[in-house]
Amino acid sequence: MKSANLSKELFESEGKQIIEKIGPGVLQNISVGLINGEHIFDDPSQIAKFQVFMFEQDENLQNKISDALETRLPKTYKGRNVPFSDENGVYVWFWPDFTEYILGLRRRPIDPISYAKVSEAQFYALLSGTIFWDPSYELQRAQLQWDHMPQEVWYWRHHWIFRNLENRKLVRLAIEDDDKLTAKMMISRYIEWTIRLSFLAARKYSPRRSLLLEAHSQLQKTEEIHQLITSAIESHSAEGALEKIEKAIMAIRLKMIEKKYLPENIGLDEDGNADCLAMSEYFLSAMPGDFRKQASRVCPVDLLGSLEQRAKNTP
């Protein structure tokens, strides 16, 4: 059984009654779920847990709910441990504390630069997951308030992904030099960039690396692209993988043209291959000049590396 399903059972069979007995109206003023992309898929940690969210700050009530759950919930449930008293177990959150834990921000920023500084993996963790109990739709509304990527930031991330994909030519050079080991080491980097480009083209945040491929399989209308990416990963040669990447980039480009994100005359070189540098420059030119100047100073230019470095708070 997947972690989210087991955790929902734990709340409905045990946790719900415990919270209800704390006092009248308490259950109607909280939300419960697992908000963290890790729990969309099977959880290898072999635990059962849920998160309780409060939207009005009341430390006394927060402590009462926490103490009641820790005292009365079973220590194991259907063979899985039920941990308490830390962020990775059953936990009662005041919503701004949770957003600070995930993003480092207590409220939604009003300027695009603040959005650009936060990694996509962190936004993915905040916006994904499963809601078990939300009688007033508070948790749904709270997530929706954060589900926003300013246009400038969207352009900025396209710019740098295409700029990095332009360097896939280095794989070809390694193959021509018969340096198969270097080519094989590099190819995984460009496979990952291609997956992240697919998320951006769908206007979705991409998760951290451990969830990337499975989350991509759930994107709507990307079956062809996902098959190409899977084939690239499974390819026995760097040359075969590079061929699949090229086809995936072309398929993503066509989707972007269909959605009017990219003009038809942008993105092909003289040989009819994907011109990632031209697409990178297109998105760079589409940004307001003041944002571009600020972003070049304070935002990461290597998003692949920064995703691992900047998402330290992602559970």
DALIN-V423481 format. One record per helix or strand of 2 or more residues. SS is the DSSP state (hx for helix, st for strand). FROM is the first residue (numbers start at 1). TO is the last residue. If there is no record, write none. Layout:
SS,FROM,TO
SS,FROM,TO
//
This chain:
hx,3,20
hx,27,29
st,30,34
hx,37,40
st,51,54
hx,59,72
st,76,77
st,80,81
st,90,94
hx,95,103
hx,112,117
hx,120,127
st,130,133
hx,138,146
hx,151,166
hx,169,176
hx,180,201
hx,209,217
hx,223,234
hx,238,258
hx,276,286
hx,289,298
hx,303,310
//
